[in-house]
Amino acid sequence: MRSLLVQSFSSPCQQVMGIGRNRKLLMERLVFPASCIRAVCLHTNVSRVLITGALGQLGFGLARILRDQLGHHNVVMSDIHKASECVRDSGPYVYLNVQDQGLLARTCVEQDIGCIVHYSAILSADAEANTQRALDINIIGLHNVLEVSRQLNLKLFVPSTIGSFGPESPRNPTPDLAVQRPKSLYGICKIHAELMGEYYHTKFGLDFRCLRYPGVISEHKPGGGTTDYALKMFHDAVTNQVNICCLKLDTRLPMIYIDDLHHATAQYLQMPNNLLKKRTYNIGALDFSPEELALEIQKENPSFQVTYKPDYRQRIAETWPEKLDFSNAMNDWGYRPKYTLETACQKILRSLKSKLNDP
Ligand SMILES: NC(=O)c1ccc[n+]([C@@H]2O[C@H](COP(=O)([O-])OP(=O)(O)OC[C@H]3O[C@@H](n4cnc5c(N)ncnc54)[C@H](O)[C@@H]3O)[C@@H](O)[C@H]2O)c1
């Protein structure tokens, strides 16, 4: 029964988890629905995915999708905070501080990890406010993750950002390969991650993969990122109808709806290595200004009002791309975002309203 399943359903999950070479080769030619992938993962002796910084905005959503595809117990969430009951009930969760290389290595060995998704980071606005903490986590933490991945021969995914570009980069559209002279500490840390990952790939054969994420829009509460002005607008629109925006009304930035981001990440992680022509790809989807977002929100919520009071985040945003060129991701591994600004706004506002009415 087991060998039948393996032969019939060699699946993308094996790419993530590093199964035998013949099965891997077979699988590279095949695509199967999630139900088949689940069946295989439950019947094979596979290693697992570890997500660092998984209690942030993006970790849980990606874990949910990967768990659906790979089996619940095959995706281990980790962070430095106590997890909610909902997270603990959803699958494996461990404490992991990425500044502790020994603990990271031990966790990977004990949990039989085959792939790390490295989400721990201090984001742009918070990094400007706390330089040392940003260096400790975004630089030292990254070095630890690279070293452990090399030593244990793990696949490593690290997200980068539009903040890795700078004012000298072409801004509309910004291609994958361009001048990158970021001015924010966060951007400097992320270009460091891109270059170090590519170096480890070339020098040690590390299966390093990186996507440059645009700003992410979702139902989540705003965090410490510059593009989080958009999240604040959504929250204010369903609570007090009034928003003070930290950017000028015409500051255009590339964005993506969270579901598109998670699906793109899961898809990219599972791509056969030999099909990837680059290790770092832009993934864009939408681009809009605060004024355009406010107008879209007003279609659902006509009494919503925004006042524009740009602060230090305006200087950060002005050095970033307005729109990303993501044609390489489309051509090389079939990236296709689904959500428009209109459909993303509708989904976010309706979900926030229903949570407000039924907390
Ligand atoms: N959210 C976005 O708009 C966006 C855009 C581009 C790139 N990214 C990147 O995606 C990744 C995830 O972003 P996010 O929005 O979920 O970030 P987030 O700030 O919401 O979460 C980061 C997580 O890292 C954890 N963390 C901090 N210090 C740690 C340590 N020493 N050890 C382990 N974990 C630690 C935090 O507890 C937090 O849960 C980050 O690398 C970020 O740079 C995010």
The ligand as an ORCA input file, in Angstrom:
! r2SCAN-3c Opt
* xyz 0 1
  N       4.565     41.846      6.938
  C       5.067     42.450      5.866
  O       4.468     43.372      5.311
  C       6.391     41.979      5.295
  C       6.835     42.533      4.077
  C       8.060     42.134      3.566
  C       8.806     41.156      4.224
  N       8.351     40.638      5.391
  C       9.197     39.655      6.082
  O       8.425     38.500      6.388
  C       8.867     37.959      7.640
  C       7.677     37.819      8.575
  O       7.083     39.093      8.719
  P       5.927     39.368      9.794
  O       5.102     40.473      9.249
  O       5.278     38.098     10.201
  O       6.815     39.958     10.993
  P       6.346     40.206     12.501
  O       7.104     41.378     13.020
  O       4.871     40.226     12.606
  O       6.868     38.866     13.212
  C       8.219     38.632     13.452
  C       8.312     37.583     14.544
  O       9.688     37.392     14.871
  C       9.731     37.064     16.246
  N      11.060     37.284     16.818
  C      11.620     38.444     17.220
  N      12.826     38.204     17.767
  C      13.042     36.866     17.675
  C      14.101     36.011     18.065
  N      15.201     36.497     18.669
  N      13.977     34.695     17.820
  C      12.879     34.178     17.236
  N      11.833     34.955     16.838
  C      11.916     36.272     17.067
  C       8.712     38.003     16.891
  O       8.308     37.511     18.161
  C       7.590     37.991     15.852
  O       6.597     37.047     16.186
  C       9.950     38.912      8.163
  O      11.207     38.380      7.825
  C       9.709     40.179      7.400
  O      10.902     40.908      7.232
  C       7.155     41.023      5.942
*
